[in-house]
């Protein structure tokens, strides 16, 4: 699944009531960079107090996306090897990259182990690490936000 990763920088109001510069990474399921820019901007509007801009936007690929409760959880990237053996008996490893949410690294490992256990074939978890991604923004998130604003008006 190809997603668009957007790094944004903006002025936000801190808990102390001060305006401070924030850098965040958001991932979208948008089809174009223009659509991704619109989606991220729409979601972040309530948080912006001053300047706002995109540092970069790039396409990223994940083989599996498991986002159960993105509002409360941390994003993790897991690198997994799918192992297959051809007719000649040679082992072949196919690298896979998964994006998932979990409360901590132990629960992320448990989720990956559970997904691997239920799959056909042999899989080995080679690496799992916390990602700098703050949120996953989908078209439905933006549509829901628009509907809330229309109801308030």
C-alpha positions, 0 to 999 in steps of 0.5 A, spaced: 500 500 500 502 506 497 501 512 502 504 519 502 508 521 508 508 529 510 512 532 515 509 539 517 511 545 521 507 550 524 506 554 530 502 551 536 499 553 543 503 549 548 500 547 555 503 553 558 499 558 553 505 559 549 506 559 542 511 554 539 514 551 533 512 544 532 514 539 527 510 533 526 510 527 521 503 525 518 501 519 513 495 519 509 492 514 504 491 520 499 492 518 491 496 525 490 500 530 493 495 535 492 490 531 496 494 529 501 496 537 503 489 538 503 487 532 508 493 534 513 491 541 512 484 540 514 485 536 520 491 540 523 487 547 522 484 547 529 491 546 532 495 552 528 496 558 531 501 562 526 505 560 521 504 553 517 508 549 512 510 543 509 517 541 509 516 535 505 512 530 502 514 523 499 511 516 497 512 511 502 510 503 501 507 498 507 505 491 505 501 491 511 497 497 515 494 495 522 491 501 525 486 500 530 486 506 535 490 511 532 488 517 537 491 513 543 497 509 540 504 510 538 506 508 531 511 502 530 514 500 523 515 492 523 520 489 518 518 482 517 521 476 512 517 472 509 521 465 508 519 461 502 523 455 499 523 453 491 523 447 488 530 446 488 530 447 496 533 454 496 531 458 501 528 465 499 527 471 504 522 476 502 522 483 506 515 486 508 514 492 512 508 493 516 505 500 519 501 498 526 499 502 532 500 499 539 501 502 546 508 500 547 513 496 543 511 489 547 504 490 545 506 491 538 511 485 538 505 481 540 500 484 535 505 482 530 506 475 533 499 474 533 498 476 525 504 472 523 501 466 527 495 466 523 498 467 516 500 461 512 507 461 510 513 462 515 515 469 517 520 472 521 520 478 525 527 482 524 526 489 526 520 493 530 521 500 532 517 506 534 516 511 528 516 518 528 509 518 525 504 522 529 497 520 525 494 517 519 489 521 516 484 518 511 479 521 507 474 519 512 477 523 517 477 529 513 469 528 511 467 527 518 471 533 520 467 537 514 461 534 517 462 536 524 464 543 522 457 544 518 453 541 524 456 547 528 455 552 523 
